[in-house]
Amino acid sequence: MRLALIGPSAPLRGGIAQYHDRLATALAASGHTVQRLSFRRMYPRLLFPGRTQYEPAASAPGAGTASPLGAAASNLLLPAEALLDSLGPRSWAAVARQAASADAAIVEWWHPFFAPALAVIATLLRRRGVPAIFICHNLEPHEPVPAGARLAALALGRAAGFVAQSGADAARLRAAYPGRPVQVVLPPAEAPPPCAHRGDAHACARALGLPTAARRVLFFGYVREYKGLPTLLAALPAVANDVQLVVAGEIYHHDASYYRALAAAAGVADRVVLLDRFLAATEVACCFAVSDLVVLPYWEASQSAVVPLAMACGRGVVATAVGGLPDLVRPGETGLLVPPRDVSALAAAIVRALDQAPRLGRGAKDAARALDWHAAAMTIADLAATAICGASAPC
């Protein structure tokens, strides 16, 4: 099939861009012809809460940066075209024109800010007989957005089918859009590129500037309100004093002083290390190498790519039972689940999981093997084929 993938691509940073590029690689490796249509401008500066929207080595679309796709991908894929301006209607039409020769379009969906652009693109493609499959990373934004539900419906209503990342989201999509195909594709698990220290925990700790610690738990990824870091800081006093918390990711909405104050109030300031920055690909492996356990104290979630990343790195996970996290965490096998915002339950689970860390890590590594990109690409391609049949004569 000829597939047009519409979404952020490197050098734009973040999990959606990484997912988009990795999916493109897997689809191309499966024999499909893949066209990537990326953003020229994603968020206006005034609306973006972070420091930059680009990978550390890049400053603008087309800037040089190490590709997360690897050498093999360069033989399978053409460079992504940075065409889409989230606020530029002319670019929406241009993207639709570029994608019009495809058999189907695969669209990354995660925030209602992009609804007008994606709704117009999907509508224009539908008029040309090209169905659009929406990969739904978030059905709703994590923070309130004016008219967010209406905007989401505007875009999602134009989709010919959906990829959900959890069973709960799939059920919601089937209820909202009966008759349209929906497939659940859990986030694939893939270890990060190896670091220069080959996973040596002591060398990695020195490279990251971490103080000496007997054991470490890791909170990884952008630090946003819904991810519940205050609950984890409140739970840390009930965890043994030799356990250090490493918070690795750029802080949004608050600054580092806010979380340092929470740690000080809990009496654990000397046990908390904040790496308040976007971690380069070469640093990610080090973050997991130095950690015994990964903790996701989220207050709410659709799904999280941090869980399969931890699993691929052989680390057990303590997570809250929200959204799609229970689809990935098998209690007692790959980690433990606790209720959200329950400080005592979280502390007890961390203590228990640290005692079982080697066994949970092995279980997580084994389970990660089932979450591979080839299988994900096959399922998404099959869904696209179903949508193509629905948009034309019966197959």
C-alpha positions in Angstrom: 0.0 0.0 0.0 0.9 3.6 -0.4 0.6 5.2 3.0 0.8 8.9 3.9 1.8 9.4 7.5 0.8 12.8 8.9 2.3 13.9 12.2 5.4 15.3 13.8 8.7 13.9 12.7 12.4 14.5 13.7 13.9 17.0 14.4 10.7 17.7 16.3 11.1 16.1 19.7 8.9 14.1 22.0 7.1 10.7 22.1 4.6 11.4 19.3 7.4 12.3 16.9 9.4 9.2 17.9 6.4 7.0 17.5 5.6 8.5 14.1 9.1 7.9 12.7 9.4 4.5 14.2 6.0 3.4 12.7 7.1 4.8 9.4 10.2 2.6 9.5 8.3 -0.5 10.5 5.7 0.1 7.7 8.4 0.6 5.1 10.2 -2.5 6.3 7.0 -4.4 5.8 6.9 -3.5 2.1 4.6 -0.4 2.1 5.5 2.8 0.3 5.6 5.4 3.1 5.3 9.2 2.7 5.9 11.3 5.8 4.3 14.7 6.1 5.4 16.6 9.1 5.0 20.1 10.7 6.7 23.3 9.6 5.2 24.8 12.7 3.6 22.8 15.4 2.9 25.1 18.4 3.3 28.9 18.4 5.9 29.8 20.9 3.3 31.5 23.2 1.4 28.2 23.6 4.4 25.9 24.0 5.2 25.3 27.7 8.7 23.9 27.1 12.0 25.4 26.1 12.2 24.2 22.5 10.1 21.9 20.2 13.2 20.5 18.6 15.8 17.8 19.5 18.9 19.1 21.2 21.0 19.1 18.1 18.4 20.9 16.0 16.8 24.4 16.0 14.4 24.3 13.1 12.7 22.0 10.6 15.4 20.5 8.3 18.2 21.2 10.8 20.7 18.5 11.2 20.2 16.0 14.0 20.9 12.4 14.6 18.0 10.4 13.2 16.2 8.1 15.7 15.5 5.8 12.8 18.9 4.4 12.4 20.9 3.6 9.3 18.6 0.9 8.0 15.7 3.3 7.9 17.5 5.8 5.6 17.4 3.1 2.9 13.7 2.6 3.2 12.3 6.1 3.7 12.4 9.4 2.0 13.0 12.4 4.3 9.9 13.8 6.0 8.4 16.9 4.3 7.9 19.7 6.8 4.7 21.2 5.3 2.1 21.5 7.9 1.5 24.8 9.8 -1.0 24.2 12.6 -2.2 27.8 12.1 -1.9 28.0 8.3 -5.0 26.8 6.3 -3.0 27.0 3.0 -0.6 24.4 4.4 -3.6 22.1 5.3 -4.6 22.1 1.7 -1.0 21.5 0.6 -0.7 18.5 2.9 -4.0 17.0 1.5 -2.7 17.5 -2.0 0.6 15.8 -1.2 -1.2 12.9 0.4 -3.9 12.5 -2.3 -1.9 9.9 -4.2 -1.8 7.6 -1.2 -4.2 4.6 -0.7 -4.7 5.7 2.9 -3.5 8.3 5.4 -2.4 7.6 8.9 -2.8 10.6 11.2 -1.3 11.2 14.7 -4.0 12.6 17.0 -3.2 13.8 20.5 -4.5 17.3 21.2 -7.5 19.4 20.1 -5.3 22.3 19.2 -4.6 20.5 16.0 -8.3 19.7 15.3 -9.0 22.3 12.7 -6.0 21.4 10.6 -6.5 17.7 10.8 -10.3 17.9 10.3 -9.7 19.9 7.1 -7.0 17.5 5.9 -9.1 14.4 6.6 -12.1 16.0 4.8 -10.2 16.9 1.7 -8.7 13.4 1.6 -12.1 11.8 2.0 -13.3 13.8 -1.1 -10.4 12.3 -3.0 -11.3 8.8 -1.8 -8.4 8.5 0.6 -9.5 7.3 4.1 -7.7 8.7 7.2 -6.9 6.4 10.1 -6.4 8.3 13.3 -3.9 7.0 15.8 -5.3 8.2 19.1 -2.5 8.9 21.6 -4.9 10.9 23.8 -8.7 11.1 23.2 -8.7 14.2 25.5 -6.0 16.6 26.6 -4.5 16.2 30.0 -5.1 19.8 30.8 -8.4 21.7 30.3 -8.8 23.2 26.8 -11.6 25.6 25.9 -14.1 23.7 23.7 -11.7 20.8 23.7 -14.4 18.1 23.4 -16.1 19.9 20.5 -12.7 20.3 18.7 -11.8 16.7 19.2 -15.2 15.6 17.8 -14.6 17.9 14.8 -11.5 16.0 13.9 -12.2 12.5 15.0 -15.6 12.6 13.3 -13.7 12.7 9.9 -11.7 9.6 10.6 -12.4 6.4 8.7 -11.0 4.2 11.5 -9.1 4.4 14.7 -6.0 3.0 16.5 -6.5 3.1 20.2 -3.7 2.6 22.7 -5.8 1.1 25.4 -8.9 -1.1 25.7 -10.7 1.7 27.6 -10.1 4.2 24.7 -11.1 1.6 22.2 -14.5 1.2 24.0 -15.0 4.9 24.0 -14.3 5.2 20.3 -16.6 2.3 19.4 -19.4 3.9 21.4 -18.9 7.4 19.9 -18.3 6.2 16.3 -20.3 2.9 15.8 -19.6 1.1 12.6 -16.1 2.5 12.2 -13.2 0.0 12.7 -11.2 0.3 15.9 -8.0 -1.6 16.7 -6.1 -1.6 20.0 -2.3 -1.3 19.4 -0.4 -1.0 22.7 2.7 1.1 22.5 5.6 -1.0 21.3 8.6 -1.7 23.5 12.0 -0.8 22.2 15.2 -0.2 24.2 16.9 3.2 23.7 20.2 3.5 21.8 23.0 2.2 24.0 25.0 4.8 25.8 28.7 5.2 25.7 29.0 3.5 29.1 27.5 0.3 27.9 24.9 0.2 30.7 27.5 0.4 33.5 25.4 1.9 36.4 28.4 3.6 38.1 29.7 5.2 35.0 26.2 6.3 34.0 25.6 7.9 37.4 28.8 9.9 37.0 27.8 11.0 33.5 24.4 12.2 34.7 26.0 13.9 37.7 24.0 11.8 40.3 25.1 11.5 43.9 26.0 8.1 45.2 23.0 6.0 46.2 22.5 2.3 47.1 19.2 2.1 45.1 17.3 4.4 42.8 13.8 4.8 41.5 13.1 6.7 38.3 10.4 9.1 37.3 11.0 9.6 33.5 9.6 11.9 30.9 8.1 15.4 30.8 7.0 16.5 34.2 3.4 17.6 33.9 0.7 18.2 36.5 -1.3 15.0 35.6 1.7 12.8 36.1 1.4 13.0 39.9 5.0 13.8 41.0 3.7 15.4 44.2 2.2 12.1 45.2 5.6 10.3 44.7 7.4 13.0 46.7 4.9 12.6 49.5 5.4 8.8 49.4 9.2 8.9 49.5 9.6 9.4 53.3 8.0 6.0 53.8 10.6 4.3 51.6 14.0 3.4 52.9 16.5 6.2 53.3 19.0 4.6 50.9 16.6 5.0 48.0 17.2 8.0 45.8 14.5 9.4 43.4 15.7 10.5 40.0 13.3 12.8 38.1 14.5 12.8 34.5 12.7 15.1 32.2 11.9 18.8 31.4 9.5 20.4 33.9 6.3 21.9 32.4 3.8 24.3 34.1 5.9 24.6 37.3 9.6 25.2 37.7 12.2 23.0 39.5 11.9 25.2 42.7 8.2 24.1 43.1 9.2 20.4 43.3 12.3 21.1 45.4 10.0 22.9 47.9 7.7 19.8 48.0 10.7 17.6 48.5 12.0 19.8 51.3 8.5 19.9 53.0 8.5 16.1 52.9 12.0 15.9 54.4 13.5 14.2 51.4 15.3 17.0 49.6 18.7 15.3 49.9 17.2 12.1 48.2 15.7 13.8 45.1 17.7 14.6 42.0 15.9 16.8 39.3 17.3 16.5 35.8 15.2 19.3 34.5 15.9 19.0 30.8 15.0 17.1 27.7 17.2 14.0 27.7 19.2 13.3 24.6 18.8 9.8 23.1 22.3 8.9 24.4 21.3 9.8 28.0 18.0 7.8 28.1 19.7 4.4 28.4 21.8 5.8 31.3 18.7 6.9 33.2 17.3 3.4 33.1 20.7 1.7 33.8 21.2 3.6 37.1 17.6 2.8 38.3 16.2 -0.3 40.0 12.6 0.6 39.4 10.4 3.0 37.3 7.5 4.7 39.0 4.5 6.3 37.2 2.3 7.9 39.9 -0.1 9.4 37.3 -3.3 11.0 38.4 -4.9 10.2 35.0 -3.6 8.9 31.7 -4.6 7.5 28.3 -1.5 5.5 27.9 2.3 5.9 28.4 5.2 5.0 26.3 7.4 5.1 29.5 6.0 1.7 30.6 7.1 -0.3 27.5 10.4 1.7 27.5 11.1 0.6 31.1 10.1 -3.0 30.1 12.5 -3.0 27.2 15.2 -1.9 29.6 14.4 -4.7 32.0 13.0 -2.5 34.7 9.8 -3.3 36.7 7.2 -0.6 37.0 5.0 0.7 39.8 2.1 2.6 38.2 -1.3 3.8 39.1 -4.4 1.9 37.8 -5.5 4.7 35.5 -6.3 4.8 31.7 -4.4 2.2 29.8 -1.6 1.6 32.3 -3.2 -1.7 33.5 -3.1 -3.0 30.0 0.7 -3.0 30.2 1.5 -3.6 33.8 0.9 -7.2 35.0 0.8 -7.1 38.8 3.4 -9.4 40.4 5.0 -10.2 37.0 6.2 -6.9 35.4 5.3 -4.5 38.2 2.6 -3.4 40.6 -0.5 -1.2 40.3 -1.9 1.2 43.0 -4.9 3.6 43.1 -4.1 7.2 42.0 -3.3 9.8 44.6 -2.9 7.1 47.4 0.4 8.1 49.1 0.4 5.1 51.5 -0.3 2.5 48.8 2.3 4.0 46.5 5.0 3.9 49.2 4.1 0.3 50.1 4.2 -0.7 46.4 7.6 0.9 45.9 9.0 -0.9 49.0 7.6 -4.2 47.8 8.8 -3.7 44.2 12.3 -2.8 45.2 12.5 -6.0 47.2 11.5 -7.9 44.0 13.3 -5.7 41.5 15.4 -8.4 39.8 12.4 -10.7 39.3 10.1 -7.9 38.1 12.8 -6.7 35.7 13.2 -10.1 34.2 9.4 -10.4 33.8 9.2 -7.0 32.2 12.0 -7.8 29.8 10.2 -11.0 28.8 6.9 -9.3 28.3 8.4 -6.5 26.2 9.2 -9.0 23.5 5.5 -9.3 22.6 5.3 -5.5 22.1 7.2 -5.2 18.8 7.0 -2.7 16.0 6.5 -5.2 13.2 3.3 -6.5 14.8 2.1 -3.0 15.5 2.7 -2.0 11.9 0.9 -5.1 10.5 -2.2 -4.3 12.6 -2.3 -0.7 11.6 -1.8 -1.6 7.9 -4.6 -4.1 8.1 -6.8 -1.5 9.6 -5.9 0.9 6.7 -6.7 -1.9 4.2 -10.2 -2.3 5.9 -10.8 1.4 5.6 -9.7 1.4 1.9 -12.3 -1.3 1.2 -14.9 0.7 3.0 -14.1 3.8 1.0 -14.4 2.1 -2.4 -15.8 -1.1 -3.9 -15.9 -4.2 -1.7 -12.6 -5.9 -1.5 
